[in-house]
Amino acid sequence: MKKGLLSYGFILWVILASAGAYLLWSKYAKLRFGIDLVGGTYITLDVGVEKAIQSNLEERLLSLKKNLKRNHVPEPVSAKIENGTLTLKFASPADVQAASPIIKTSLSELERDVQGNSFIVRFPASVEEQLKANAVESVRDVLDQRLNKHGTSEVLVATKGKRNIIIELPDVRDREKAKAMIGTPAMLEFKIVEKMSSSEDGLLEDTDGEIPEGLTVVPGIFEGGSGAVSRKHYLLPAYAELTGNHLVNAYAGIGSGTHGNEPVIHFKLSSAGAELFGELTSQNYGRNMAIVLDDEVICAPSIGQPIHGGEAYIHGRFTWDSAKDLAMMLKTGAFAAPVKFIEERDVKATLGEEAIRKGLRSCVIGLILLFLFSLYYYGMAGLFAFIALLFNMLLILLGLSWLNSTLTLPGIAGMVLTVGMAVDASILIYERIKEELSHGTSSFKAAVSEGFNGAMGVILDANITTFIVGVVLYNFGTGPIKGFAVTTMLGIVATLITGLFFLRSIFTFVLSYLGFERVKI
């Protein structure tokens, strides 16, 4: 009965190893390889940094108008942003003089110049360059979050020069798929509809064909009360007070009411965004609010009641997959400036097929030599250590598959490091067993037990300190460094499992169930 129970532990390990090997080499495996091993797609993006300057000036303009209104000072009759310059035109010199103190306070860090009835405002050159650099870094960060969702995908996203971003997508050959992975800018805006029509000319028939100052025309769709959908053009404010920058969360779900059976995007706004949303819906009861995504109206619902709390949903005839993708893009953030593709090319594996074959051949030769050395020096115990080493490697690969991580050359280096530590753990255990035997321990089984217990502290110390280094590399490193850290940490966990538990179960099975009194060590 006791022997039967003792066998269960080892049999469980065997079942686990068999299931792991099946999963790893079956269609369910998610093990991915880096661009240096399998090639992929290389993309260069150009960031429209000028738009970042314009957006910043738009935010300042909206804030300035609020301050002027709050202080009962006449607002400018027109405001124009062009080539990084904001021109505020007032009705008279008296209005300019009245607005001057507020403009100086609200736009204190900007250069200001008065020309007749106008204020000319621009950023200093040094500030403008910093804003452009920040825009490029912001876009890079958003792309990094989208493409490296869990921090283990090892998609290279890096800046190049003052306005370019390079992206390397491993094992992606379809360029359209590559563009879909990068996603849309996800610029979300909430604007009150001034007028809508089936054509742009219909919007401008009352203004002699010209777009009024401070307004813009945006195309989109409109869903009527019967559910019929038609293409529309909307006359909207040029600048939005409430944007996706106020989002704190977004996720796909199912709508309610008339949209109870369709996928929607639920969103939650920050406290400042919730306040703006409440004001916007309270002051425009009965009007339509256009929800604009990347310069297209995706829906324009009527405001039936004020919405407070900052939680609502967006509908737009999404599929479940498109709703999830869009929610992810909104959650990771919008681009601080628009981007365009300026280079797309295929990349072959940097190692080359021949180099990969040579690398695999060297690994096989190394394992064979290690196997022969283990048998020569430790006999049957060496065979046990080699089996534990193979199980160690299996656990590492399963961990990479489970994390959906990408294996690259630095990752392989991390595996080699931990394989060495796994062999070292077995050597420590075996040498400790030899010490116990030399001290006259009563039985081989007792020596094995004392050997594992005695070596445990040293093995834990060595592996935990290396694991801490892996944590630091993962948190502060990027790309390949993270890949090295992931495989190192997985390898250490696998080493502790195989060295302290799996290897011990082999000895227990052989000595207690198979009836061996001792094995060569």
N, C-alpha and C positions, 0 to 999 in steps of 0.2 A: 504493500500500500504506500509506504514511504517512498520507495523507489519510483512508483508511478507518479506520485506528486512531484518528485524532483525532476522527472522528465518533462513535465508540462512546461516549465519555464523555458527550457531550450527549444522545445517544439514550437512554442509561441514565437520565439525569435526567428526560427526557420520560416514559419508562416509569414511573419512580417517581412522578412527579406524577400521571399518569393513574390508576395503581393507588390512590394516596392519595385522589384525588377520588372514585373509585368506592367505596372503603371508607367514606369519610366520609359519603356521601349514600345508602349502601345500608343494608339491614337489619342489617348487621354493626356499624354505628356505635354507639358507646356514649356519645356526647356528651350530657351532661346539663345542665339549666339550673336556676338557683337559684330560690328561692321568690319573689324580687323580679321575676323574669321570667315565670314560669309558674304561680305560686301553689302551693298544697299544703295540708298539714294542720298545724294549730296545736294543741298538746297541753299541758296544765298538769298536773303531778303533785304530789301531796302526799306528803312523806316522813314516815313514822311515826317521828319522832326519839325518842319514848319507848321504842321497841323497842331503839334503839341504847344507851340507858342500861341497859336490862334486860340486854342481851347483855354489856355491859361488866361489870356486876355478876356475871353468871353465870361469866364467865372468872375474876374475882377469887375467887368462891366455890370453884371447882374447884381453883385454886391454893392457897387457904387449907386446904382439906381435905387436900391432899397434904402440906402443911407440918405440919399437926396429926398426921397419921399417921406422918410421918417422925420426929417428936419424941415419939411415943408418948403423945400427949395425947388425951383423949376428944373425939370429934367431936360436933358438935351433933346432938341427936335430931331436929331439924327445921330446915329453912331455907326461908324464904319471901321472894320478891321481889315487891313490889307498890308501884305508884306511885313508883318510883324509890328505894325503900327496901328494904334487905336485913335481914331479921330472923333472927338465929341463936339458937335456943332450946337451952339445955343442960340436962342432967339435974339439976344441982345447982349452988349457988353455988360449991362447990369446983371444979367443972369450969370455971365461968366464970373463976375466978381463975387456974387453970392455963393456960387458953387465952389469957388477956388479953395476955401479952407477945408471943405469936406473932401475934395479931390486930393488935396495934399495929404490928408490924414488916411484916406482909404487906399491911395496909391503911392504911399510914401517911398517905397523902394524902386519906383519907376521914374524914368526921366520924363519931365513935363515941359511943355513949351506952349505959350499962348500966341495964336495968330488970329487977330481980329476977334470974331465971335467963337473961335474954336480952340479946344485944348488938343494938343498933339502929345500922345503918351506912348512910350516904348520902354522896353527893358534895356538896361545897360548891357553892353556887349558881353561882359564877363558872366552876368546873370543869364543871358540868353543862351550862351554856350553850355552853362551848367544845366539849364532846363532841357536842352536838346540831349545832353549826355544822360540825364535822368530818364528821359523818355525812352531812349534805346535800352537802358538797363531794365526799365519797367516792362517793356515788351519782351525782353529776354527772360525775365522772371516769370511772366505769364505763360510763355511758351514752355518753359522748363516745367512748370506745374502741370500743364496739359499733357506733355509728352512723357514726363517722368512722374506719373501719378503717385507711385509708392516709393520713389527714390531708388529703385533698383533696376530700372529699364536701361540705364546707361545710354540714353539718346543724347548725343552731344549737342548742346545749345550754347553757342558762344558768340560774343561780339567780335566784329572785325572792322577796324577803322573807326570812324566817328559815327557812322550811320547804318552799318550793315550788320546782319546777324547770319551766322552759318549754322546749319542743322544737318546732322548725319543720322539717318534712319536705318538701322540695321535690318537686313533681309527684307527690304521693301523695294520692289522693282517697278510697281505701278505708280507712275507719277501722280495720277489723279487721286489714288489712295493716299499718297504722301501729303498732298494738299489738304485732303479731308482730315488727316490726322492733325495737321497744324491748326485747322479750323478757321472760322471767321473772326473778324475783329471783336464781335459781340458788343458793339456800342449800343447800349440800351438807353432810350430816352422816353420820358412821359411828357406829352404836350397836349394842350387844349386845342381842339379843332376850330379854326375860324370859319372854314368853309370847305365843302367837299363837292366834287363834280366827277362825271365820267371822263372828262378830258381836261387837260391843262388850260385850254382856251376858255372853257366854261368857267374856270376859277377867275380868270383875269378879264372877263368881259366888262366888268364894272370899273376897271382901272386902266383902260386903254391898252391892254395887253402887257402891262408892266407889273412886276412883282412889287407890292408895297414895301416900304422901308421897314426892316425888322421882321419880315415874314419870308417864308420859303415854301416851295412846292415840293411835296414828297409823294411818290406813287405808293400804292399798296392795295389791300383788299378790303372789302366791306361785306359783313354778313348781316343780311336783313332779318326781320322778325320771323319770317317763314323758313329761315335757314339757307336761303339762296345766297350764293357768294358771287360778287362781281368786282371787277377791277375799278379802282377809284383813284383820283388825285386829290390830295389834301393841301389846304393852305394852313400852314402851321407857323408858330413863332420860330425865328431863326435860332434862338438860343434856348436851351432847356435848363430850368432850375433843378429839376429832379432827374437824375441819371442813374445808370447802373453802378456808379461809384458809391451810391448809398446802400447797395445790397450787402447784406451780411450772410445770406444763405439763399440757395436756390436748389430745388430738387423736382424731379418728375413725379407726377401723381395723376389722379383722376379728378376731373372737375365736378361741380355740383350744379343743380338746377338744369338749365337748358344744355349744359355741357357735361352732364353727369356720366356720359358713356365715352368721353373722348380724353385722350392724354392732354394734360396741361402742365404748366410749370408753376409750381408754388414758389413764392419768394417772400423774404422777410427783409425789411429795411432797418437801417440803423435808427437810433433815436432821433437824430436830426432829419433823416430821410422820412421817418414816420410823421414828424411834425409838418414837413413840407407837403407830404402826400395828403395829410388831413386838411391842410389849408387849401390845396389845389382842388380837392373833391368837394369841400364845403362851399368854396366861393364860385364854383362852376356847376352847381346842381342843374341837372337836366341837359347839359351839353355833352358832347362826345369827347372822350380822351383818347388820343392816338398813342398807341404803344409802338415806338419806332425802334427797329432793330437793324443796324447797319444801313441806315438811310432808306428803309422801306417800312411802311406801316404794316404790321402783321395782324393787328386788330384795332378797332376803334369803338369800344363799348360806350354806351350812354351811362352817365353818372347818375345812378338811381338814388343814392344816398351818400352822405359823407362817410369816408372810410378812415377810421382811426386805428391805431395800433400797429400800422405798417405791415400788415400781412394780407396778401391777396394772391390771385393767380392770373397767369397769362394764357389765353387760349389762341390758337392760330391754326387749327386743323393739322396738328402735329401727328406723326406716327409715334409709337412708344419709343423707338430707337432715336428718332430725331429730337424728341422731348428730352430724353436722357442726355444726349450729346450737347444740346443747347444749354440745359441746366448746368452741366459740367463747365461749359465755357463761361457762362455767366458767373458761376461760383468762383472760378479761378481768376476772374477779372477781365475787364476789357483792355484792349490795347490802348496805351496812352497816345498812340499816333498810328495812322494807317500804315500798312505794309504792302509791298508788292514783290512778286517773284522776279528776280533779275537773272538767276542762274539755276538750272536744274540738270543734273547729270547722274549717270549711273556710276557706282564705285565698285570695283572688284575687290576681293579680299586682299588686304595688304600683305598677308603672308604668302598667298598663292597656294594653289592646290598641292604642289610638290612639297612646299615647306610644311604644310599641315600633315601630309603623309609622313614626312620625316619626323615631325614632332610626335605623332602617334606611335611610330615605330620605336622611337627612343623611349617613350613611356612604357611600352610593352617589354622592351629589353630590360629596362630598369626594374620593372616588377618581377621579371623572371630571375634576375640576379639577386634581388632582395629575397625572393622565395628560396633560392638555392642556399644563400648565406644563412637564412633563418633555420633551414633544415640542418645545415652542417653544424651550426653553433649551438642551437637549442633543441634539435631533434624534433620530436612530436610537438613539444610546446611551441617551437618555431612555426609549425604548420598552423597551430591554433592562432598565433599572432598574425599570420598572413591572412587567414580567414577573417579575423577581426578587422584587418586593414581594408579588405575588399568591402566589408559591410560598412566601414567608415566612409569610403568613397561613395557607396550607394546612398547613404543617408545625406551626404552633402548634395548630390545631384537631385535627390528628392526634395530637399529644402529649397534649392534654386527653382525647381519646377513649381513648388507650392507658392513661393513668393512671386512667381512670374518674373524672376530676375533674368538678367542677360549675362551670359558667360563670355568674357573677353580674355585676352592674354593676361592682364593684371589679375583677373579672377582665377585663372589657372595657376598663376604664381601663388595666390593665397591658398589654393588647394594643395600645392606641393609643400608649402610651409606646414600646413596642418597635418599632412600625411607624415612628414618628418616627426612632428610632435606626437602623433599616434604611435609610431614605431618606438619613440623614446619612452612613452608611457609603458609599453609592453616590456622594454628592457629594464626599466626601474622595478616593475613588479617581479620579473624573473630573477633579477639580482638579489632582491629582498628575500625571495623564496630560497635562493641558494644560501644566503646568510643564515636563515632560520635552520636549514638543514645542517649547516656546518656547526651550529651551536647545539646540535643534538636534539632538535624538536622531536617529540615522540613519534609522529607519523607524518607521512607526506601530505595527507589531507590537511592536517593541522598547520603544516608549513605553508601550504597554499593559502589557507585562510589568513594566517598572520602576514604573509607576503602582500596580499591585496590590501589588508587593513593598514599595514605599515607604510605602504607606498602611496596610499590615498592622499595624505596631507601634502606631500611633495607634488604630486600630479595636479591637485587642485590649485595650489599656489602658482605653479608655472602657467597653467591654462587660464586662470582667472586674470592674472596680470596681462597676459596677451589679449584676452577678450576685452579688457578695459581699453587697451590701445586701439582695438578694432572699433569700439564704440566712438572713441574720439575721432578716428579717421572718417567714420561714417557721418558724423554730425558736422564736421568742418571741411570734409573733402567734397569733391564733385566728380562726376563721370567715372573714369576708370579707378580713381582712388576709392570711391564708394564700392565699386565692384570688388576690389581687393579686400576691403573691409568686410563686405557681406560674406564672401566665401571663407574668410579667416574665422569670423564668428561662428558660421555654420560648422566649419571644420572642428572648432574647439568643442562645441556642444556634442558633435558626433564622436569626438575622441573620448570625452567623458562617458558617453553612453556605451561605446564599444569597449573601452579599456576597463571600466569599473564594473560593468554589468554583463555585457555580452560575453566577453572573454572569460569572466568568472563562471557564467552559466555553462560554458563549454567544459571547463574543468570539473564542475559539479556533475554534469551529465556523464562524463567519461569515468570519473572516479566512483560515483555513487550508483549510477544506473547500469553502466556497462561492466562494472566490477573490477576496473583496473586499480591496482594498489598504488602505483606511481607511474609517471611518464618521464621520459628522458628530458632533462632541462639543463 
